[in-house]
């Protein structure tokens, strides 16, 4: 397949391959993998340099070179993603359709972008004050006062490298001086690296739309399962190898507070045979309060 390594060439490869995949009518195609009905015929909408410059000023952000290239070539598509769901589990329940950005449209999705930026703070803070009682060692002993807790957390959050929303709960670290600017997937304090660069992130996020899977027959289950082609799996394996230079100031400590984050840095966590997400780092709590290890609960 020869997936380009150069970021600009790679982005045009993404554009060509996804638009080709989306151009095939899923209702008439006999291919193993087809696109969803809502995205049939979709096209990417890139931005001009001037538009990108204006966005940086408007949102007081500084995009990395890779993300600027992404905005020029891809940015978003010409429609919203449609999510179907039922109001209840009753088989006769009415099907509802929710529309949301496929990738954030920086020209039209100001409401969604500002809300997700605010949410990225709130969702972590809720794990600080909620049942999970997250507290980093670098914050010192946990105070009893919720006002003091919020002040400490807010001060820490203001120092973290800037999060730039890309899609849903995915954010790229936008810090030009870092060797790596990974994409983080954030849900409360349970944070993982979804790709250490934009290339591996997009292969991960768009693997179905890129048609980079193949059906492999499982002899034990007597059925086919989709698996990534070898070239893509090799890219992922390389992306998540341990590298002492893989550091994300401030965020790294929070990512490693849950065992689910250790693989983000190519590390193995204690008790790896257990699939639950456990908090594995000791925290400082007020005298007389519980300091037991927590199991992550996203609800």
C-alpha positions as CSV (number, residue, x, y, z in Angstrom):
1,X,0.0,0.0,0.0
2,X,3.0,2.3,0.7
3,X,1.4,4.8,3.1
4,X,3.3,8.1,2.7
5,X,5.5,9.3,5.6
6,X,5.6,12.9,4.6
7,X,2.7,14.6,6.5
8,X,1.4,16.6,3.5
9,X,1.6,13.7,1.1
10,X,-0.1,11.5,3.7
11,X,-3.0,14.0,4.2
12,X,-3.7,14.0,0.4
13,X,-3.5,10.2,0.6
14,X,-6.1,10.3,3.3
15,X,-8.3,12.6,1.3
16,X,-8.1,10.5,-1.9
17,X,-8.6,7.2,-0.1
18,X,-11.6,8.2,2.1
19,X,-13.4,10.1,-0.7
20,X,-13.0,7.0,-2.9
21,X,-14.4,4.8,-0.1
22,X,-17.3,7.3,0.4
23,X,-18.1,7.4,-3.3
24,X,-19.2,3.8,-3.4
25,X,-22.9,3.4,-2.8
26,X,-23.3,1.1,0.3
27,X,-26.7,0.0,-0.9
28,X,-25.5,-1.5,-4.1
29,X,-21.8,-2.4,-3.3
30,X,-20.7,-6.0,-3.0
31,X,-17.5,-5.1,-1.2
32,X,-16.8,-6.5,2.3
33,X,-16.5,-3.1,3.8
34,X,-18.8,-0.1,2.8
35,X,-19.4,3.3,4.2
36,X,-22.4,4.3,6.3
37,X,-25.4,5.8,4.4
38,X,-25.0,9.3,5.9
39,X,-21.5,9.7,4.7
40,X,-22.0,8.4,1.1
41,X,-20.6,11.0,-1.3
42,X,-18.9,13.2,1.3
43,X,-16.0,15.5,0.5
44,X,-13.3,17.2,2.7
45,X,-13.3,21.0,3.0
46,X,-9.8,22.5,3.5
47,X,-9.0,25.9,4.8
48,X,-6.8,28.7,3.4
49,X,-3.7,30.0,5.2
50,X,-5.5,33.3,6.0
51,X,-8.5,31.4,7.4
52,X,-6.2,29.4,9.7
53,X,-4.4,32.5,10.8
54,X,-7.7,34.1,11.7
55,X,-8.8,31.1,13.7
56,X,-5.7,31.2,15.8
57,X,-6.3,34.8,16.6
58,X,-10.0,34.2,17.4
59,X,-9.4,31.3,19.8
60,X,-6.0,32.5,21.1
61,X,-4.3,29.3,20.1
62,X,-1.1,28.4,18.2
63,X,-1.5,25.4,15.9
64,X,1.4,23.0,15.3
65,X,2.8,22.6,11.7
66,X,1.2,19.2,11.4
67,X,-2.3,20.4,12.4
68,X,-2.0,23.5,10.1
69,X,-1.4,21.1,7.3
70,X,-4.3,19.0,8.4
71,X,-6.6,22.1,8.3
72,X,-5.3,23.0,4.8
73,X,-5.9,19.7,3.2
74,X,-8.7,18.1,5.3
75,X,-10.2,20.1,8.2
76,X,-13.7,18.6,8.0
77,X,-16.3,17.2,5.6
78,X,-19.3,18.8,3.9
79,X,-21.9,17.4,6.4
80,X,-22.5,16.4,10.0
81,X,-22.2,12.9,11.3
82,X,-25.5,11.3,11.9
83,X,-25.9,9.1,15.0
84,X,-29.0,6.9,15.3
85,X,-30.2,5.7,18.7
86,X,-33.5,4.5,20.4
87,X,-35.2,6.3,23.2
88,X,-35.6,3.0,25.1
89,X,-34.5,-0.7,24.7
90,X,-38.0,-1.5,23.5
91,X,-37.9,-3.0,20.0
92,X,-40.7,-0.7,19.0
93,X,-39.0,2.4,20.4
94,X,-38.7,5.4,18.0
95,X,-35.4,5.8,16.3
96,X,-33.8,9.2,17.0
97,X,-31.1,10.9,14.9
98,X,-28.5,13.2,16.4
99,X,-26.2,15.3,14.3
100,X,-22.6,16.2,15.4
101,X,-19.4,17.3,13.8
102,X,-17.4,14.6,12.1
103,X,-14.3,16.7,12.6
104,X,-14.8,20.1,14.1
105,X,-15.5,22.8,11.5
106,X,-13.5,25.9,12.8
107,X,-15.6,28.2,10.6
108,X,-19.1,27.0,11.7
109,X,-18.8,25.0,14.9
110,X,-17.9,27.8,17.3
111,X,-20.6,26.7,19.9
112,X,-19.4,23.1,19.8
113,X,-15.7,24.0,20.0
114,X,-16.1,26.4,22.9
115,X,-18.3,23.8,24.7
116,X,-15.8,21.0,24.3
117,X,-12.9,23.1,25.4
118,X,-14.8,23.9,28.6
119,X,-15.8,20.3,28.9
120,X,-12.2,19.1,28.8
121,X,-11.6,21.0,32.1
122,X,-14.9,20.0,33.7
123,X,-14.8,16.3,32.9
124,X,-11.4,16.0,34.6
125,X,-12.4,18.2,37.5
126,X,-15.5,16.0,38.1
127,X,-13.1,13.1,38.7
128,X,-11.2,15.2,41.2
129,X,-14.2,16.0,43.3
130,X,-16.3,13.0,42.5
131,X,-16.3,9.3,43.5
132,X,-12.9,8.7,41.9
133,X,-11.2,11.3,44.1
134,X,-8.3,11.8,41.7
135,X,-5.4,13.7,43.2
136,X,-1.9,14.0,41.8
137,X,1.2,13.6,43.9
138,X,2.6,16.9,42.6
139,X,-0.4,18.7,44.0
140,X,0.7,18.0,47.6
141,X,-1.7,16.9,50.3
142,X,-5.3,17.0,49.3
143,X,-7.2,19.8,51.3
144,X,-10.6,19.2,52.7
145,X,-12.0,22.5,51.3
146,X,-13.6,22.1,47.8
147,X,-12.6,25.8,47.1
148,X,-8.9,25.0,47.8
149,X,-9.2,21.8,45.7
150,X,-10.6,23.8,42.7
151,X,-7.9,26.5,43.1
152,X,-5.1,23.9,43.0
153,X,-6.6,22.0,40.0
154,X,-7.3,25.2,38.1
155,X,-3.7,26.5,38.7
156,X,-2.4,23.1,37.4
157,X,-4.7,23.1,34.4
158,X,-3.6,26.6,33.4
159,X,0.0,25.4,33.1
160,X,-0.8,22.4,30.9
161,X,0.1,22.4,27.2
162,X,-2.9,23.7,25.2
163,X,-5.5,21.2,24.1
164,X,-6.9,21.7,20.6
165,X,-10.2,19.9,19.9
166,X,-10.2,17.8,16.7
167,X,-13.1,15.4,16.9
168,X,-15.4,14.4,19.7
169,X,-13.3,14.0,22.9
170,X,-10.0,13.9,20.9
171,X,-7.6,16.7,21.4
172,X,-4.1,17.4,19.9
173,X,-1.4,18.8,22.2
174,X,-0.5,22.1,20.6
175,X,3.0,22.9,21.9
176,X,5.5,23.7,19.2
177,X,8.5,23.2,21.5
178,X,7.7,19.6,22.2
179,X,9.3,16.7,20.3
180,X,5.9,14.9,20.2
181,X,2.5,16.5,19.9
182,X,0.2,13.5,20.5
183,X,-3.6,13.3,20.2
184,X,-5.2,12.6,23.5
185,X,-8.6,10.9,24.1
186,X,-10.1,12.3,27.2
187,X,-12.9,11.0,29.3
188,X,-12.7,12.3,32.9
189,X,-9.3,11.5,34.3
190,X,-9.0,8.3,32.2
191,X,-6.8,9.7,29.4
192,X,-4.9,7.8,26.7
193,X,-2.7,8.7,23.8
194,X,-4.7,8.0,20.6
195,X,-1.6,8.7,18.4
196,X,1.8,10.2,19.1
197,X,1.6,12.1,15.8
198,X,-1.2,13.1,13.5
199,X,-0.4,10.4,11.0
200,X,-0.9,7.5,13.4
201,X,-3.9,9.2,14.9
202,X,-5.7,9.6,11.6
203,X,-5.0,6.0,10.7
204,X,-6.4,5.0,14.0
205,X,-9.5,7.2,13.9
206,X,-10.3,6.7,10.2
207,X,-9.4,3.0,9.8
208,X,-12.9,2.0,8.7
209,X,-13.2,4.9,6.2
210,X,-9.7,4.3,4.9
211,X,-10.6,0.6,4.1
212,X,-7.4,-0.6,5.7
213,X,-8.9,-3.7,7.2
214,X,-9.2,-7.2,5.9
215,X,-11.5,-10.1,6.9
216,X,-9.6,-12.9,8.7
217,X,-11.3,-16.2,9.3
218,X,-11.2,-17.4,12.9
219,X,-11.1,-21.2,13.0
220,X,-12.2,-21.4,16.6
221,X,-15.2,-19.1,16.3
222,X,-15.9,-20.2,12.7
223,X,-16.5,-16.7,11.4
224,X,-14.6,-13.7,10.0
225,X,-13.2,-10.8,12.0
226,X,-11.8,-7.5,10.6
227,X,-8.1,-6.9,11.2
228,X,-5.8,-4.1,10.2
229,X,-3.5,-4.8,7.3
230,X,0.1,-5.5,8.3
231,X,1.5,-2.1,7.1
232,X,-0.9,-0.2,9.4
233,X,-0.4,-2.5,12.3
234,X,3.4,-2.0,12.0
235,X,2.9,1.8,12.1
236,X,0.9,1.5,15.3
237,X,3.4,-0.8,16.9
238,X,6.2,1.6,16.1
239,X,4.1,4.6,17.3
240,X,3.6,3.1,20.8
241,X,7.1,1.9,21.4
242,X,8.7,3.2,24.6
243,X,10.8,6.3,24.0
244,X,12.3,8.3,26.9
245,X,11.6,11.5,24.9
246,X,7.9,10.9,24.9
247,X,6.9,13.4,27.5
248,X,3.8,15.6,27.9
249,X,4.4,18.2,30.6
250,X,1.8,18.0,33.4
251,X,-0.5,15.7,31.4
252,X,1.8,12.7,31.7
253,X,1.4,12.4,35.4
254,X,-2.4,12.4,35.0
255,X,-2.3,9.9,32.2
256,X,-0.2,7.5,34.3
257,X,-2.6,7.7,37.3
258,X,-4.7,5.0,35.6
259,X,-3.3,1.7,34.4
260,X,-5.1,2.3,31.0
261,X,-2.6,5.1,30.3
262,X,0.7,3.2,30.7
263,X,0.4,1.6,27.2
264,X,0.3,5.1,25.8
265,X,4.0,5.4,26.7
266,X,5.0,1.9,25.8
267,X,5.0,0.8,29.4
268,X,3.6,-2.2,31.2
269,X,1.5,-1.7,34.3
270,X,1.2,-3.9,37.3
271,X,-1.7,-6.4,37.1
272,X,-1.9,-6.2,33.3
273,X,-4.0,-9.4,33.1
274,X,-6.9,-7.4,34.6
275,X,-8.9,-5.4,32.1
276,X,-10.5,-3.0,34.5
277,X,-9.0,0.5,34.6
278,X,-7.5,1.0,38.1
279,X,-5.9,4.0,39.7
280,X,-2.4,2.8,40.5
281,X,-0.6,5.8,41.9
282,X,-0.8,6.8,45.5
283,X,-2.4,10.1,46.4
284,X,-2.3,12.3,49.4
285,X,-5.7,12.6,51.2
286,X,-6.8,14.5,54.3
287,X,-6.1,12.7,57.6
288,X,-8.8,10.1,58.4
289,X,-10.2,9.9,54.9
290,X,-10.2,6.8,52.6
291,X,-7.1,6.2,50.5
292,X,-8.1,3.0,48.7
293,X,-7.3,2.2,45.1
294,X,-10.2,3.2,42.9
295,X,-11.8,1.5,39.8
296,X,-12.6,3.9,37.0
297,X,-16.3,4.6,36.5
298,X,-17.2,6.8,33.6
299,X,-20.9,7.1,34.6
